Amino acid sequence: MEITEVRVRKVNKEGRMKAVVSITLDHVFVVHDIKVIEGERGLFIAMPSRKNSEGEHIDVAHPITQEAREYVQNEILKVYRSLEE
C-alpha cells in the first residue's frame, strides 16, 4: 500500500481540529474525512468515524497494524506541516 496523494483542507476556527484530509491509496482508493487534531502531546490524526446508537464514535475505516497507522499519520502530518512553512 502506498499513499499516492494527500489533500489537506485547513480548518479556520478555534479549537483542536486543525484540518480535514483525504488520502488516495495506490491511485485507486480514497479515504475522506481524516482529521488532524492538536493534542496535549502534539498533532495526531483521527480516522473517519460515525456515532452509533449509544453515542460512541466508531471508526469507519482505519489501519489495522501500528506500522500502517504510523505510515498514514506520518505522511499526512508531513504534508500538513509543509503547508505551515
N, CA, C and O atoms as a MOPAC input file, in Angstrom:
PM7 MOZYME 1SCF
protein

 N      0.85400 1    -1.18000 1     0.00000 1
 C      0.00000 1     0.00000 1     0.00000 1
 C      0.89500 1     1.23600 1     0.00000 1
 O      1.85300 1     1.33800 1     0.76600 1
 N      0.55500 1     2.15500 1    -0.87000 1
 C      1.28100 1     3.41900 1    -0.91600 1
 C      0.28000 1     4.56400 1    -0.95900 1
 O     -0.70300 1     4.51700 1    -1.69900 1
 N      0.53700 1     5.58000 1    -0.16700 1
 C     -0.28000 1     6.79200 1    -0.24300 1
 C      0.24900 1     7.58700 1    -1.42400 1
 O      1.39800 1     8.03000 1    -1.42800 1
 N     -0.60300 1     7.76100 1    -2.42600 1
 C     -0.17200 1     8.43200 1    -3.65100 1
 C     -0.63200 1     9.88000 1    -3.73000 1
 O     -0.18700 1    10.62400 1    -4.60300 1
 N     -1.51900 1    10.28700 1    -2.82600 1
 C     -1.94000 1    11.69100 1    -2.77600 1
 C     -2.48800 1    11.99800 1    -1.39300 1
 O     -3.17100 1    11.17800 1    -0.77900 1
 N     -2.17500 1    13.19500 1    -0.91600 1
 C     -2.71600 1    13.70400 1     0.34600 1
 C     -3.28000 1    15.08800 1     0.05200 1
 O     -2.56000 1    15.97300 1    -0.41100 1
 N     -4.57700 1    15.27300 1     0.32300 1
 C     -5.22300 1    16.57300 1     0.13400 1
 C     -5.64900 1    17.09500 1     1.50600 1
 O     -6.40700 1    16.44600 1     2.22600 1
 N     -5.14400 1    18.28500 1     1.85300 1
 C     -5.37800 1    18.86900 1     3.16700 1
 C     -6.27900 1    20.09700 1     3.01200 1
 O     -6.02900 1    20.97000 1     2.18100 1
 N     -7.32300 1    20.14000 1     3.82600 1
 C     -8.20800 1    21.31200 1     3.88000 1
 C     -8.13600 1    21.83500 1     5.31300 1
 O     -8.69700 1    21.24100 1     6.23400 1
 N     -7.43300 1    22.96500 1     5.48500 1
 C     -7.28300 1    23.53700 1     6.82200 1
 C     -8.62800 1    24.04400 1     7.33700 1
 O     -9.48400 1    24.48400 1     6.57000 1
 N     -8.78800 1    23.96900 1     8.66300 1
 C     -9.99700 1    24.44300 1     9.32200 1
 C     -9.66500 1    25.78200 1     9.94600 1
 O     -8.74400 1    25.87900 1    10.75600 1
 N    -10.40700 1    26.81600 1     9.57800 1
 C    -10.14000 1    28.17200 1    10.07800 1
 C    -11.06200 1    28.51800 1    11.23000 1
 O    -11.88200 1    29.43100 1    11.14000 1
 N    -10.91200 1    27.76400 1    12.32200 1
 C    -11.70800 1    28.07100 1    13.51000 1
 C    -10.88700 1    27.70000 1    14.73300 1
 O     -9.91400 1    26.95000 1    14.64900 1
 N    -11.29900 1    28.24200 1    15.86700 1
 C    -10.63600 1    27.91700 1    17.12700 1
 C    -10.95900 1    26.47700 1    17.48800 1
 O    -11.99400 1    25.93800 1    17.09500 1
 N    -10.08100 1    25.88000 1    18.22300 1
 C    -10.32500 1    24.51800 1    18.67000 1
 C     -9.16900 1    23.61000 1    18.31800 1
 O     -8.16000 1    24.04200 1    17.76200 1
 N     -9.33500 1    22.35100 1    18.65000 1
 C     -8.26200 1    21.37900 1    18.47700 1
 C     -8.14800 1    20.84700 1    17.06100 1
 O     -7.05200 1    20.47800 1    16.63900 1
 N     -9.25100 1    20.79400 1    16.30500 1
 C     -9.18300 1    20.27400 1    14.93900 1
 C     -8.53500 1    21.31100 1    14.02900 1
 O     -8.99200 1    22.45100 1    13.94200 1
 N     -7.46300 1    20.90100 1    13.35000 1
 C     -6.68300 1    21.81800 1    12.52500 1
 C     -6.92800 1    21.64900 1    11.03200 1
 O     -6.77400 1    22.60600 1    10.27300 1
 N     -7.31100 1    20.43900 1    10.59400 1
 C     -7.51300 1    20.19000 1     9.16800 1
 C     -8.32800 1    18.92400 1     8.97700 1
 O     -8.43200 1    18.07700 1     9.86300 1
 N     -8.90700 1    18.82900 1     7.77700 1
 C     -9.58600 1    17.61900 1     7.33100 1
 C     -8.83600 1    17.15700 1     6.08300 1
 O     -8.54100 1    17.96000 1     5.19800 1
 N     -8.53300 1    15.86800 1     6.01600 1
 C     -7.63500 1    15.34000 1     4.99500 1
 C     -8.30400 1    14.20400 1     4.23300 1
 O     -9.09500 1    13.44600 1     4.79400 1
 N     -7.97500 1    14.09700 1     2.94400 1
 C     -8.31000 1    12.92900 1     2.12800 1
 C     -7.00900 1    12.33600 1     1.63800 1
 O     -6.09300 1    13.06400 1     1.25700 1
 N     -6.92400 1    11.01100 1     1.64500 1
 C     -5.74000 1    10.34700 1     1.09600 1
 C     -6.17400 1     9.39800 1    -0.01600 1
 O     -7.26100 1     8.82200 1     0.02800 1
 N     -5.31400 1     9.24900 1    -1.00100 1
 C     -5.52400 1     8.27200 1    -2.06500 1
 C     -4.48700 1     7.16900 1    -1.90200 1
 O     -3.30000 1     7.43800 1    -1.72000 1
 N     -4.94700 1     5.94000 1    -1.96800 1
 C     -4.07200 1     4.77300 1    -1.83700 1
 C     -3.88300 1     4.13200 1    -3.21100 1
 O     -4.85300 1     3.80500 1    -3.89500 1
 N     -2.63400 1     3.95900 1    -3.59900 1
 C     -2.28400 1     3.27900 1    -4.85300 1
 C     -3.03800 1     3.82200 1    -6.06800 1
 O     -3.33900 1     3.06600 1    -6.99200 1
 N     -3.34300 1     5.10700 1    -6.07800 1
 C     -4.03700 1     5.77900 1    -7.18100 1
 C     -5.45200 1     5.25400 1    -7.42600 1
 O     -6.06500 1     5.62500 1    -8.42700 1
 N     -5.99900 1     4.39400 1    -6.53700 1
 C     -7.29100 1     3.77700 1    -6.84800 1
 C     -8.32300 1     3.80400 1    -5.72500 1
 O     -9.48200 1     3.46100 1    -5.95900 1
 N     -7.93500 1     4.20500 1    -4.50500 1
 C     -8.87200 1     4.14300 1    -3.38400 1
 C     -8.69400 1     5.38900 1    -2.53100 1
 O     -7.57000 1     5.74800 1    -2.18000 1
 N     -9.80800 1     6.05600 1    -2.19200 1
 C     -9.74500 1     7.31000 1    -1.43800 1
 C    -10.40100 1     7.13600 1    -0.07400 1
 O    -11.44200 1     6.49000 1     0.04900 1
 N     -9.78100 1     7.71900 1     0.94600 1
 C    -10.36500 1     7.79900 1     2.28700 1
 C    -10.51000 1     9.28200 1     2.60900 1
 O     -9.52200 1    10.01600 1     2.63900 1
 N    -11.74700 1     9.71900 1     2.84900 1
 C    -12.04700 1    11.11600 1     3.16900 1
 C    -12.23500 1    11.28500 1     4.68200 1
 O    -12.38100 1    10.31200 1     5.42200 1
 N    -12.22700 1    12.52500 1     5.10500 1
 C    -12.60200 1    12.93300 1     6.47200 1
 C    -11.66600 1    12.43400 1     7.56800 1
 O    -12.10900 1    12.12800 1     8.67400 1
 N    -10.37600 1    12.35300 1     7.26200 1
 C     -9.38500 1    12.10500 1     8.30600 1
 C     -9.08000 1    13.46100 1     8.93200 1
 O     -8.82600 1    14.43100 1     8.21800 1
 N     -9.10300 1    13.53300 1    10.24300 1
 C     -8.91500 1    14.81800 1    10.92300 1
 C     -7.51100 1    14.93700 1    11.49900 1
 O     -6.95600 1    13.96600 1    12.01400 1
 N     -6.94100 1    16.13800 1    11.40600 1
 C     -5.68600 1    16.46100 1    12.07700 1
 C     -6.08000 1    17.20700 1    13.34600 1
 O     -6.73900 1    18.24500 1    13.29300 1
 N     -5.66500 1    16.65800 1    14.48900 1
 C     -6.05600 1    17.18000 1    15.79400 1
 C     -4.80400 1    17.61500 1    16.55700 1
 O     -3.76700 1    16.95300 1    16.50300 1
 N     -4.91800 1    18.74600 1    17.27400 1
 C     -3.85200 1    19.19800 1    18.17800 1
 C     -4.14200 1    18.64000 1    19.56100 1
 O     -5.11400 1    19.03500 1    20.20500 1
 N     -3.30400 1    17.72500 1    20.01400 1
 C     -3.47300 1    17.11800 1    21.33000 1
 C     -2.46500 1    17.67200 1    22.31700 1
 O     -1.66300 1    18.54200 1    21.97800 1
 N     -2.50800 1    17.17000 1    23.52600 1
 C     -1.58600 1    17.61900 1    24.57300 1
 C     -0.13900 1    17.31900 1    24.22400 1
 O      0.76200 1    18.05300 1    24.62800 1
 N      0.09600 1    16.23000 1    23.46500 1
 C      1.46000 1    15.85000 1    23.09000 1
 C      1.75800 1    16.12900 1    21.62300 1
 O      2.67300 1    15.52700 1    21.06200 1
 N      1.02200 1    17.01200 1    20.99800 1
 C      1.27900 1    17.36900 1    19.60000 1
 C      0.17600 1    16.91000 1    18.66800 1
 O     -0.89900 1    16.50000 1    19.10400 1
 N      0.45900 1    16.98500 1    17.38000 1
 C     -0.52300 1    16.64200 1    16.35600 1
 C     -0.69000 1    15.13400 1    16.23000 1
 O      0.26100 1    14.36900 1    16.39300 1
 N     -1.92600 1    14.72400 1    15.93300 1
 C     -2.21600 1    13.33300 1    15.61200 1
 C     -3.39400 1    13.30500 1    14.65600 1
 O     -4.04000 1    14.32700 1    14.42600 1
 N     -3.67700 1    12.12300 1    14.09200 1
 C     -4.81500 1    12.00800 1    13.18600 1
 C     -5.92700 1    11.20700 1    13.84600 1
 O     -5.67900 1    10.35100 1    14.69500 1
 N     -7.15200 1    11.49900 1    13.44200 1
 C     -8.33100 1    10.73100 1    13.84500 1
 C     -8.98200 1    10.24000 1    12.55500 1
 O     -9.28100 1    11.03100 1    11.66100 1
 N     -9.19500 1     8.94800 1    12.46900 1
 C     -9.76700 1     8.35900 1    11.26500 1
 C    -11.25300 1     8.70000 1    11.16900 1
 O    -11.86700 1     9.06200 1    12.17300 1
 N    -11.84100 1     8.58800 1     9.96800 1
 C    -13.26700 1     8.89300 1     9.81000 1
 C    -14.11000 1     7.99900 1    10.72600 1
 O    -13.83400 1     6.81000 1    10.88000 1
 N    -15.13500 1     8.59300 1    11.32500 1
 C    -15.96600 1     7.82600 1    12.25600 1
 C    -17.42200 1     8.26300 1    12.15400 1
 O    -17.76000 1     9.26800 1    11.52800 1
 N    -18.26300 1     7.46800 1    12.79300 1
 C    -19.69200 1     7.80000 1    12.89800 1
 C    -20.12900 1     7.46700 1    14.31600 1
 O    -19.48200 1     6.67800 1    15.00600 1
 N    -21.22700 1     8.07200 1    14.74500 1
 C    -21.76600 1     7.78400 1    16.07800 1
 C    -22.70400 1     6.58600 1    15.99200 1
 O    -23.52700 1     6.49900 1    15.08200 1
 N    -22.57500 1     5.66100 1    16.94800 1
 C    -23.51800 1     4.55400 1    16.99600 1
 C    -24.70700 1     4.94400 1    17.87300 1
 O    -24.77700 1     6.07800 1    18.34700 1
 N    -25.62500 1     4.03600 1    18.08900 1
 C    -26.84900 1     4.35200 1    18.84200 1
 C    -26.58500 1     4.68200 1    20.31200 1
 O    -27.42400 1     5.30200 1    20.96500 1
 N    -25.41600 1     4.27000 1    20.84300 1
 C    -25.06500 1     4.61300 1    22.22700 1
 C    -24.28400 1     5.91900 1    22.31700 1
 O    -23.88200 1     6.32500 1    23.40700 1
 N    -24.06400 1     6.58100 1    21.18100 1
 C    -23.34000 1     7.84500 1    21.17500 1
 C    -21.83200 1     7.70300 1    21.09000 1
 O    -21.11300 1     8.69900 1    21.17100 1
 N    -21.33400 1     6.46500 1    20.92700 1
 C    -19.89600 1     6.24500 1    20.79100 1
 C    -19.47000 1     6.49400 1    19.35100 1
 O    -20.22300 1     6.21700 1    18.41700 1
 N    -18.25000 1     7.02300 1    19.17300 1
 C    -17.69700 1     7.20900 1    17.83600 1
 C    -16.97100 1     5.93600 1    17.42500 1
 O    -16.07100 1     5.47500 1    18.12700 1
 N    -17.35800 1     5.37300 1    16.29700 1
 C    -16.77900 1     4.13800 1    15.77600 1
 C    -16.08300 1     4.46600 1    14.45800 1
 O    -16.68500 1     5.07200 1    13.57100 1
 N    -14.80600 1     4.06500 1    14.32700 1
 C    -14.07900 1     4.30600 1    13.07700 1
 C    -14.76000 1     3.59500 1    11.91800 1
 O    -15.15900 1     2.43600 1    12.03500 1
 N    -14.88800 1     4.29600 1    10.80200 1
 C    -15.44800 1     3.72600 1     9.58200 1
 C    -14.35400 1     3.00900 1     8.79800 1
 O    -14.58900 1     1.95000 1     8.21600 1
 N    -13.17600 1     3.58500 1     8.78700 1
 C    -12.00400 1     2.99800 1     8.12700 1
 C    -10.79600 1     3.30200 1     8.99300 1
 O    -10.68300 1     4.39400 1     9.55000 1
 N     -9.88400 1     2.32700 1     9.10700 1
 C     -8.70400 1     2.56000 1     9.93000 1
 C     -7.62800 1     1.53400 1     9.60600 1
 O     -7.93300 1     0.43000 1     9.15400 1
 N     -6.35400 1     1.90100 1     9.83900 1
 C     -5.26200 1     0.94700 1     9.67700 1
 C     -5.38600 1    -0.16300 1    10.72900 1
 O     -5.81700 1     0.09000 1    11.85400 1
 N     -5.01300 1    -1.37000 1    10.36500 1
 C     -5.11300 1    -2.49400 1    11.29500 1
 C     -3.85000 1    -2.63900 1    12.13500 1
 O     -3.92700 1    -2.99800 1    13.31000 1
 N     -2.69700 1    -2.36700 1    11.55000 1
 C     -1.44800 1    -2.53400 1    12.29500 1
 C     -0.90300 1    -1.18300 1    12.74800 1
 O     -1.22500 1    -0.14300 1    12.17300 1
 N     -0.07400 1    -1.21800 1    13.78700 1
 C      0.57300 1     0.00600 1    14.27300 1
 C      1.48900 1     0.58400 1    13.19400 1
 O      1.56700 1     1.80100 1    13.02800 1
 N      2.17500 1    -0.28500 1    12.46900 1
 C      3.06100 1     0.16500 1    11.39400 1
 C      2.28300 1     0.92700 1    10.31900 1
 O      2.73200 1     1.97600 1     9.85800 1
 N      1.13300 1     0.41300 1     9.92300 1
 C      0.30700 1     1.08900 1     8.91500 1
 C     -0.21500 1     2.41800 1     9.45600 1
 O     -0.25100 1     3.41300 1     8.73200 1
 N     -0.62000 1     2.43500 1    10.72800 1
 C     -1.12100 1     3.67400 1    11.33200 1
 C     -0.04300 1     4.73800 1    11.35600 1
 O     -0.30600 1     5.89600 1    11.03300 1
 N      1.16200 1     4.36100 1    11.73400 1
 C      2.27400 1     5.31200 1    11.77300 1
 C      2.60100 1     5.83100 1    10.37400 1
 O      2.89100 1     7.01400 1    10.20100 1
 N      2.55300 1     4.94600 1     9.37800 1
 C      2.80700 1     5.36500 1     7.99800 1
 C      1.78000 1     6.41000 1     7.55500 1
 O      2.14400 1     7.46400 1     7.03300 1
 N      0.50300 1     6.11400 1     7.76600 1
 C     -0.55800 1     7.04300 1     7.35900 1
 C     -0.39600 1     8.36700 1     8.10400 1
 O     -0.43400 1     9.43000 1     7.48500 1
 N     -0.21700 1     8.31500 1     9.41300 1
 C     -0.08400 1     9.54300 1    10.20300 1
 C      1.13900 1    10.35200 1     9.77700 1
 O      1.04800 1    11.56900 1     9.61500 1
 N      2.27000 1     9.69500 1     9.59600 1
 C      3.48800 1    10.41000 1     9.20000 1
 C      3.33800 1    11.08900 1     7.85000 1
 O      3.76600 1    12.23100 1     7.68300 1
 N      2.73900 1    10.40900 1     6.88700 1
 C      2.55600 1    11.00400 1     5.55300 1
 C      1.61100 1    12.20600 1     5.60700 1
 O      1.87300 1    13.23200 1     4.97900 1
 N      0.52700 1    12.07900 1     6.34700 1
 C     -0.43000 1    13.18500 1     6.46300 1
 C      0.21400 1    14.37700 1     7.16800 1
 O      0.10900 1    15.50800 1     6.69400 1
 N      0.87500 1    14.13200 1     8.28800 1
 C      1.46900 1    15.24200 1     9.04000 1
 C      2.62000 1    15.88500 1     8.28900 1
 O      2.86000 1    17.08200 1     8.44800 1
 N      3.34000 1    15.12200 1     7.47400 1
 C      4.40600 1    15.70500 1     6.65400 1
 C      3.82000 1    16.73300 1     5.68200 1
 O      4.36600 1    17.82700 1     5.53700 1
 N      2.73400 1    16.39500 1     5.02900 1
 C      2.09800 1    17.33400 1     4.09100 1
 C      1.49100 1    18.50700 1     4.86000 1
 O      1.65200 1    19.65600 1     4.44800 1
 N      0.80000 1    18.24000 1     5.96300 1
 C      0.19800 1    19.30900 1     6.76500 1
 C      1.26100 1    20.31200 1     7.21300 1
 O      1.07000 1    21.52200 1     7.08300 1
 N      2.37500 1    19.81200 1     7.73900 1
 C      3.42900 1    20.71000 1     8.22500 1
 C      4.08800 1    21.49400 1     7.08300 1
 O      4.52600 1    22.62600 1     7.28700 1
 N      4.16000 1    20.91100 1     5.90300 1
 C      4.75700 1    21.63600 1     4.76200 1
 C      3.89400 1    22.84600 1     4.38000 1
 O      4.40400 1    23.82300 1     3.83200 1
 N      2.60700 1    22.78000 1     4.66400 1
 C      1.72100 1    23.90800 1     4.37700 1
 C      1.86000 1    25.01400 1     5.41400 1
 O      1.47900 1    26.15700 1     5.15900 1
 N      2.39900 1    24.68400 1     6.57500 1
 C      2.60400 1    25.64800 1     7.64400 1
 C      3.83500 1    26.53200 1     7.38700 1
 O      3.93200 1    27.63100 1     7.93300 1
 N      4.75800 1    26.06200 1     6.57200 1
 C      6.02200 1    26.79000 1     6.34500 1
 C      5.82800 1    27.99300 1     5.47600 1
 O      6.78700 1    28.71000 1     5.19100 1

